[in-house]
Amino acid sequence: MPPSSSFILHPSSLANAPALIERLLPVQKLSAEAYKEQMSNQGKTLTALGSYWKGRKPLILNKACILGCLLPATDNPKRDLEIFEKLMAMDDESFVARWPRRAKPREILATLSIARIADYFVSDPPLLLPPSAPVDWSKPELAGVKVRWRDDVSELERRQLEVQMLPPTPYRQRVEAAKRPEEVMDMVHVHIWEAVNTHLGTDAHSFPELVEQLGLMRFGHRPRIGDTFCGSGQIPFEAARLGCDVYASDLNPVACMLTWGAFHIVGGSPDSRVELECQQRQLIEQVQAEIDKLGVETDGHGWRTKAFLYCVEVRCPQTGWMVPLIPSLIISRGKMAIAELVPDEKRKRYDISVRTGVSQDDVERAAKGTVRTDGRGQDPYLFHAVDGVEYRTKISTLRGDFRDKESGNGNKLRQWEKSDFKPRPEDIFQERLYAIHWMRAKPGKKTFDYEFRAVTEADLKREQTVENFVSQHLADWQAKGWLPDMRIEPGYNTDQPIRERGWTHWHQLFNSRQLLVNGLFNRYSTTAALKLGVNQAANWNSKLSQWHSSPGVDAVNHTFYNQALNTFLNYGTRSSHYLSKQVEMDCKSFSLLQIATSVRCSSAESLEEKCDVFVTDPPYGDAVNYDEILEFFIAWLRKNPPAEFADWVWDSRRSLAIKGDGEDFRRGMVAAYQRMTECMPDNGIQVIMFTHQSGSLWADMANIVWASGLQVTAAWYVVTETESAMREGSYVKGTVLLVLRKRSGMHKTTRDDLAWEIQEEVEKQIRDLTGLNQEAKGLYRDENVFEDADIQMAGYAAALRVLTRYLIIDGRDMTAEAIRPRVKGETTFVDGLIAFAVDTANQCLVPQGIPERHWKEFTGAERFYLKLLDLEAKGLKTLDNYQNFAKAFKVRDFRALMGSQRANEARLRSAVEFGKDEMSEGSELHQSVLRAVLYSMMELAKNVDSNDVLAHLILNVPDYYSNQTQRERVVELADYLAKKLETLRPDEASAARVLREMVKNQRLG
Ligand SMILES: C[S@@+](CC[C@H](N)C(=O)[O-])C[C@H]1O[C@@H](n2cnc3c(N)ncnc32)[C@H](O)[C@@H]1O
């Protein structure tokens, strides 16, 4: 809808306005939304393009960052927050549209109190309804009455009424039950535009209109968002979906391809999608026709293969028998199908039969195959029995592992040559097909019958046909680029297949069938969009694809179920039919209209494009070696990329990839961010995301920011953990968002002045956010906009904001200081400043009930315990709080202070649980007043005589008599603990009260 004729927009009127994200961000709600998206796995919008990509940043988080940069922070923060939440579909009325089902008028009338029903509804026949609701529909005279909304009731009014039908649960639970905003994108926002336009002075009825107008007001044109570490394209896609122009780049061509796919496939026009589906159908038919010509996936009796199960086979050095290495002989728990080894004494080998519908006992017995271990972390070994005698040989022994002083670790596996695509007869590890999953269409139906069968002579003949084909065509297909011929360069992840199998080239990670089928898909994928399916084929059909035998699964898993290149002793292989499901990529569709998007394959430091805003997620302390693992795909595509990708460098350029956390990392990051700063206007904004949080995060960032000519304006922490991380129990992931502007001027200061300034800024920041918490009470029911950890993070940001404003501190040029090479273990000037800033921020976060003057004197571990107890008393129990505060208070090992470290049920150790622990010299609580108080509480809880308790306390508190404040502290701490423990642990609370009175009333002298 074009802006109305009376609307006047003032270009650049917001040019110097602070951005909303520099003042506020509803991080708690955002965490709930980001978590919901992360948990939706295959339901994620872009995942179907490449499920192998690890570390996708949630779209909802990206949306918040981009909007947060474009929206202004006005002098009405509460209204800013309200409007922002409407735009994020986090407001109550949006939840009506996000709810799985909307309430019907009859249900509304049965439930709500409505003074005049006629204000909202019309009924048929009229006049039978009572004038007000709730209505008792059980009355016989109302049986046939129909009700519907009045036509003149606006959508906003309807939603305002319907909101009252939603359960009044906390936000997190509400989000769990609701759809994600993008799932109802076409209608979720219809009610917001009037309020948005009134607040912002815009005239928009959609995101592209709003974004265009905000861009004009801030930058004089539609905003252009850049991401030079674009990865799978999550940030660029969201920017484009909002209506921004977008520049995306990445060093890695596979990342560029996924980003291209996000724009042109998921974001493609409806016509282009129809065209793609047509191309995909054609491709699948072409591959199928070739396979059928070879006759290698059918048995001639109406059955087609679905999947093949292969295993490694070795000669047992003790018995001379050839033994298949199959860790579990269960083939399907659902079908109760197992493989059985049938000894062939004569040939000293095993036949493998397949039995289906066996007993539960048989299945459990089959769980123990020929590869076993004696517990986690123990070496696996080959296990088999001949004539009742059991033989065990470690897999490492079979491989011939050795340790050599000169050449390091090694083994006796032959290193495969480029022409090898299967083991040679003399190789230690042979490969063997041991079962086949067959399928046949049910007569007249679209469903199939399935069965597992043992391998027959006819199957082996078909295997031979496949091998012969590959053998004849390998060199030619490699030359044409249909099959990989690239060497596996050694590296952290790539060493694994080399070491464990002797594979030296990427095509050796695929068996003959996989080479044939994947190669055919590659050959006939002639367009850019189809090439994305080739990567899917490689991912879902390699020797690193595990067979899943769980009930109802019976499937071949994908290679990148994690971010390593793990080899398996048995694995699955997909038939062409089964693989085509993955090649088809069942993608969602969000047409991106009239948006200028570009994708370039280049290093971030060679950026040449101007952008108004950069939102980036750099590889900070990255656990994923993108450069190494993506070579798995580069190998398939590098020789004949389609025209769209032909300019890209089809090499992972490992040496240019930014990774780790050392000197090279810092240099790479500075070069990248310096360049981005140069490429943005003076009023440009940047958001940098970090998922990793090492203790040195703040110092690292301050250095990079300084050296790049930027300054921090805000920082936020959003929890983006996944269920798998939660299941691991003690590891919760969060993302830090750092907001930055160009540093202006050449300001100088001294450390002494800084101290004051930091203190003031941190205090102001904390005041502002706690103030907003209060103001938004109505909007947030009983929840907080910001929890303590968020306020603490904002406190750090305030400190960084002050620090990074200056170019010269104590006569030192901070840009030079930031890039100065480090000696290992050295604490630099910057480290010192950051530690000081963080300390200052912590000082300002005194828990209620502790006098500020004492807070400053507590050790980090004491502050940690006291602060976290305060949060526990408020009902917070997520482990990441503990992790974050431990870092903040510099507690070396906070785990020693924990009673539970479960992700969502974390808590501190109680006095009784501590018992006599953590008293000795190595402990961070050693000789602390808090430890002495907890000890006394433990004794009191165990009914130790009070005189003894007091005597022990006097011994445990250093300078008890000589330093009056020590006693004061005991009283204060006991009082504090009593209050905080009242509902958590009433017994200990009572012990704390007794202790407080004992010490207060103690006669001295
Ligand atoms: C953490 S990932 C980005 C993930 C992305 N935000 C997503 O949601 O999928 C970091 C990316 O930086 C890229 N990268 C590493 N070094 C680079 C460099 N020097 N220049 C450009 N990109 C680089 C990697 O290839 C990787 O794709």
The ligand as an ORCA input file, in Angstrom:
! r2SCAN-3c Opt
* xyz 0 1
  C      29.628    -18.531     12.903
  S      29.617    -18.712     11.169
  C      28.272    -17.752     10.654
  C      26.975    -18.490     10.841
  C      25.780    -17.751     10.316
  N      25.474    -16.546     11.041
  C      24.560    -18.669     10.317
  O      23.581    -18.378     11.047
  O      24.583    -19.657      9.627
  C      31.030    -17.882     10.700
  C      31.316    -17.876      9.216
  O      32.506    -17.114      9.004
  C      33.129    -17.613      7.837
  N      34.520    -17.108      7.812
  C      35.591    -17.527      8.503
  N      36.656    -16.762      8.207
  C      36.247    -15.826      7.318
  C      36.875    -14.752      6.659
  N      38.155    -14.468      6.847
  N      36.137    -13.999      5.832
  C      34.818    -14.271      5.623
  N      34.179    -15.281      6.215
  C      34.877    -16.051      7.056
  C      32.964    -19.110      7.957
  O      33.060    -19.710      6.685
  C      31.565    -19.218      8.560
  O      30.627    -19.399      7.548
*
